[in-house]
């Protein structure tokens, strides 16, 4: 049995097969807890079962990632099937209900280590967060003093480049949460950002959260400056980089409502920046 906490969501992972709880990648080990967090508001039980895989051929497919996994639905029950193109049969099949309280993952004999990693954990969290005022955003995140800053953007927007400028800062002044994926949640009326175990090219993945002060969409510029954005512009930009199950209308609506709430409560800008150390002082002195 292991406990893993990502974005304030606790996963209690059980298995009667020891190998299914082993060989976590280094980045994931930062998110493993030694003991159960009794104060966790969201606690999802994961059962990892070795043996025969359930038959999913008669289920209705609702999404195909085009790479290695597909999703099926049977009433209020969802199925995720992980089958890379090189394999003739699935590596694992996961089953969960709309309440997301429990997930059972059936593992083939080809599985030699834990399947509770990407893409399974990210897909599950997309659904869990949608039901609990949250979302996964393609973004970098950092804390400067008491300011929590979010920098959404697609690959190549400059997220890793920006955070690289803060590498030499004292840990007491700056915390780098992630350079690629951030979880945002509304907790007790305020928005919080969390690091995740899905880093970008800089490998930044801190198991820490912060209160969110502002959102800055990245662009390269000749000098560091801010441009105010109106809400339609912000929503369009945010939806491009938010993990949304467009194929599932009920869950999609939850994420859309969350995004609309977020951008009405937090200041949003376009940040034009130069890829050098001058951006650190610029952000440290922002009046948020």
N, C-alpha and C positions, 0 to 999 in steps of 0.2 A: 504494500500500500504506500502511495506517495501523495503529497499535497502540493499542488501547484497553483500559484495565484498570478493572474494576468489581468491588468487593468482593474484590480479590486474584485475580480471574479475568482472565487476559489473553486478549483477542481479537485475532488476527492477521487483518486484513481485506484481501483482495486483490480486484482487479477490472481487467479490460482496458478498461473504460469509465470514463474519469476522472470523469464527472459523478456516478457512483455512490459516489464517495469524498468528495464535496464537500458544502458547505452544512450543516455541523453546527450545531445550535442552541448558543447560548452556554453553557448548562449542561453540554452534552456535551463541549465543548472542554476543560473542567477534567479530564476523564478520559482524554484522548488523550496518549499517550506519544510522545516524539520517537524513541526507540529501543526495540528489543525488550527486555523484561525476561527475561534468560536464567535468572533464578532462580525464575521463576513456576512454581508446582507444578501449576497448571491452565492449559493453553494450548489454546484452541479456534480452529481455522482457519475463517474465513468466506470463502466465494467468492461474489461478487456478479456474476451473469451477466445481460447484457442480451440480449433476443431473445424467442423464442417461449416461452410458458409450458407446462409439462407438463400433461397431462390428468389431472384428479383426480376426474372425475365418477363413476368406478366404485369409488372407495375407500370404506372404511367410516368414516363420521363418528363421532367419539367425543365431540366437544364443539363447541358453538356459543355464542360469547360473547354473541350477541344484539345485537351492535353492529357490529363491523367485521371480525372474524376467526373462523375455525373451525379445528378440528384433526381430522386424519384419521390412520388407522393402517393399515399394511400389513405384517403380521408384526412385525419389529423395526425397521421404518422408519416415521418420523413425518413428517407433512406439515402445515404451517401455511399457510392460505390467507387472505390479506388482501383483503377485498372490502367496502368501505363500501357502505351501502345505495344511495347515489347513483350507483354504478357498475354497469354491466351485465356487467363481467368483472373478474377479480382484478387488483389492482395488482402483487402479487408472490406467489410461492409458495416456501416454504422447506422444505427436505428435510434430515432428520438421522437418524442411527441412535442406538440405545440407549447407545452408548459416548460420544456427544457430542463426539467428536474433531474432526469436520468438519461444517460446515453449508453447503449450497448454496442460495442465494437467487436464484430466477429472476425477473427484473424486466421488467415490460411497458414499452412505449415511453412510457407516461404518467408514468413515474418520472423526475423531473428532478434529484433529489438523493439522498443516501444513504438507503436504507431501514433501515439499522442504527440504529434508535432505537425508542422505545416504539411499539407493544407488542412488537415482535420481540425486542429485547434482554431484556425482562423475562420473557417466556415461556421463552426459551432458558435464562436463568439459573435459573428455577424448576426446570427439569429438571437442569441441571448441578449445582446446589447439593444437590438431593435425593440425587444419587449421590456427593456429596463432603462429607457431614456439614455441611449448611448449609440455610438457608431465607431467604426474603424476608418481612419482618414490617412491617405497617402500624404504624410507630412513629417517634417522635422519638428522637434520640440526642445526648448531649453528654458531653464529658470535662471533669471538674473536677479539676485537679491530676493525680493518678495514679488517679482513680476514673472508670470508664466506666459511665455510667448510661443505661438504656434505658427508654423510656416508651411502651409499646404502647397503641393505642386507635384506634377508628374515627374517621371524620370528625366533627368537633364535640366530641371528647373534651377538647380543650384543648392539643394538642401544640404548635401554633404559638403559642398564647398563652403557654405555659410558656417556650418558648425565647426569645420576645420579651423576657422579663425579663432575659435574660443578654446582650442586644445591646451594652450598654455596658461589659462586662467586658474586661479586658486579654486579648489573644490568648494570652499566656504562661500565663494561669490557666485559661482556658476555651476549648474548641473545640466549635463547633456542627456536628455531622455532617450532620443532616438533620431536617426538621420533618415528614416524611411517610413515607418508606420507608427501612428499614435492612436491610442484609444481615448475618446472623449466621452465623458459621462456627466449627466446632471445629477448632483447629489445634494440633498437638502437645499434645493433652490439655486445652487451655484454650479458652474461648469468646471470640471476638473480634467486634466490631461495626464495620461499615463504612458510610460515607456512600454515597449513590447519586445518579444523575442524574435522579431523579424526585421533585422537591421538592413541598412544599405551598404554602400561600398566602404564606409568608414567603420562598420561593425559596431556602431553605438547602439546599445540596448540596455538601458538602466531600469531596474525594477523599482520605480519610484513614481509618485504622482505629484501634481501641483495644481493650485487654483489657476484657472486660465484668465489672463488679463487682456489679451488682444490677439487678433488673427491677422497675419501678414502674408499675402500672396506674392511670391517671389518673381522678380524680373531682373535681368542684368541691366545696369545703367552706368553712365559715365560718372555719376556721383551718387552718394547715399541720400535718398529722399523718400517721402511718403506721398501717396496720392489717395485721397478719400474715394471710396467706392460706394455706389448706391446699392440698395438691397437686391434688385434684380441682377446686377453684375456679380455681386458676392455669391448669390445662390447658384448662378450658372457656373461660376468657378469652383465652388465647393462641391457641387454634385459630380463634377468631373473626376474628383479625387476621393470620393467617399465610396466605401464598399456597400453597394445597394443591390439586393436581390431583385432586379427588375422583373424577373420571371415569376415572382411570388407577390401578388398584389397586396395581400394583407400586411406582410412584413415590410414591403416597399413603402407603404403609406406611413408606417411607424417611423421609418428612417427619415422620410421627407419632412414629417412634422417636427422631428427632432432638429433637423438642419435649419428649418425656418425659425424655430425657437432660439437656436444658438445665435444666429446672425442678427436677431433683433435685440439680444441681450449683451453682446460683446462687440466692441469696436473692431471694424474690419478695414484694412488698407491694402493697397498694392505697395510693396516695398521694392524700390529700385536700389540695387546695391552694387558696390565694386568689390571684386573678390580679393580683398586685402584686409589688413588688421584694422583699418579705419572703421569698419562696420561694427566692431565691438564697442567702441566708445559711443557711436551713434545710437546703438540699441540700449546701452547702459543708461543713457541720459533721457530716454523717452519718458514723457510725463504721463504715465499710465496709473 
